[in-house]
Amino acid sequence: MATSRTVSTDRTVPSGPAPGPAPQQEPVRNGRRELLAGTVGGVVESFDWTIYAVLAPYFAAQMFPGDDPVTKVLGAYLGFAVGFVVRPFGSYVMGRISDSRGRRFGLMLSMVLISGASFLIAALPGAESIGILAPLLLILLRLVQGLSMGGENPSVAAYITETAPKRLRFLYSGISYGGIIFGNILCFGVVTVLLTVLGEEGVADGGWRIGFAVAGLLGLLSLWVRRAADESEEFTRSRQETDPATDRAERRRLYKGSARNMTAVFLMTLGVTVSYYLGTTYLPQYAENLGLTSGAEGTGAMLVPLLLLIVAMAGSGVIADRTGPLNAFRTGVGMLAVCTVPVFLLMASGALPVWVATLLQFICLAAPLALANVLFARLFPVRIRVVAMGLPFTLGTGLFGGTFPLLAEALTARGLIDLVPWCAVAAAVIAFGATFLVREPADEGAVGD
C-alpha cells in the first residue's frame, strides 16, 4: 500500500525551465452506457412491432368499421404491412438525420416517435366514435412507427460499431441485437398476463390498449437511458464543415464506391431474415400444421429456445472477436444451409421434439443474427454508414422476411409444406455466396477498425 510523504520546501530545485503540467490521459471508455442505449432500443422496437401483430385480432373490431369481422382483421393486418413497406424509406430519412446530426440525436428522435405513436394508439378513439378516421389515424401512426423503426436498427448498428471497445465489438453486437429477442419474449409475456387477467373478451373490449401503453412506457424508459449516453467520438471526428454542394458530391462518391458492399448486405440479409422468421415466427405454425403441437403448446415451446438464443448470440460475438466476424458469419449461414432441412425432417417424423428442433435451428442462426449489425455497419464510411447499411438491410428484411410467413402459408395451403424449409436453405445459400462479395474498404478508419 502506498504511503504519503512530505516533501521539504527547502530542497534545491534544478535550474532550467519548469516542467509544464503532465498531460491528462483521456479516460478509456468501455462503451457500456452506449451498449445499454442501443440494446433498450431493440427491446422497444421488437415489442412495438410484435404487440401490434399479436393484438390485431383483438382491437380490429373496435378500430375498423363494418360488420364483417374477417374484413376488420384484414384491415388491422394492413396496418402491420404498411410498416414494412415504409421501413426502407425510413432508413433513408432517419439515416440521413443520424449521418448528419449524430447517432445519439437520431436514436433519441426515433424513440420519441415510437413511444409517442404507441401512446396515441392506446388513446385512439374507436370507429364507433370517429368512424373512418379511426383506422386512418391508426395506419398513419403505424406509418410514423415504420419510418422511425427503419432508421432505428441501422443507427444502433453504427452507434455500437463506433463506441464498442475493439476487442469486444462483436460481443456487444450480439448483446445489442439480443434486445430484439428479449423484446419478443417480453411482448408475449405482457399479452399472456392480459389474457389471463382480463380474458379474451376483456382484451377485445379495450384491454388491448394496455399493451400499447406498456409499449409507450418502454419507449420513455429507452429515451431516459439514451439521454445518459455520449455521442460517438468517431462520428464527431468525421464531421467536416463543407458547403452543401461539396457535401452532396462527396456523399455521391461514397455511395458509388459502396455499391458492391450494399449489394452484399442485401443478399446476406436475405438469408438471415428468412431463417429468422422461419425459426422465431413461423415454426410454431409449421409444427401445428403438421399436427405436432397445438397453437398454445407451440408458442410456449419457444420460450426456452429464445432465451438460449440470446446466450448463443453473445457466445457467437465472443468467438467472432477472436476469429474474425466474416468467417463466423459464413460458418453460421453455412450451417443453416446444411442443417435446416434435416432438422425439420426429424421434427416432422417425431424423432425430435419441437423445442429441440427449434433450439437446433437457433444455434445455427445465432452467429449470423448476432454479427450482422456491426459486420454490416463496418463496411461503410462513417459519413454514409447508417443510410448505406440501412437501405439494403431494411429492403431485404421487408421483401423476404416480412413476406416469408405468407409464402409459407401459401405453400402449405397447396400441400407443399415440405418446401418451406427448402426456401430457407435457398436463402442461406445465397447469403453464403454473398459473403464473398464483401470488400473491406481500403481506408480502415472508415470501417472503424
Secondary structure by P-SEA (a helix, b strand, c coil): cbbbbbbbccccccccccccccccccccccaaaaaaaaaaaaaaaaaaaaaaaaacccccccccccccaaaaaaaaaaaaaaaaaaaaaaaaaaaaaaacccaaaaaaaaaaaaaaaaaaaaaccccccccaaaaaaaaaaaaaaaaaaaaaaaaaaaaaaacccccaaaaaaaaaaaaaaaaaaaaaaaaaaaaaaccaaaaaaccaaaaaaaaaaaaaaaaaaaaaccccaaaaaacccccaaaaaaaaaaaaaaaaaaaaaaaaaaaaaaaaaaaccccaaaaaaaaccccaaaaaaaaaaaaaaaaaaaaaaaaaaacccaaaaaaaaaaaaaccaaaaaaaaaaccccaaaaaaaaaaaaaaaaacccccccccccccaaaaaaaaaaaaaaaacccaaaaaaaaaaaaccccaaaaaaaaaaaaaaaaccccccccccccccc
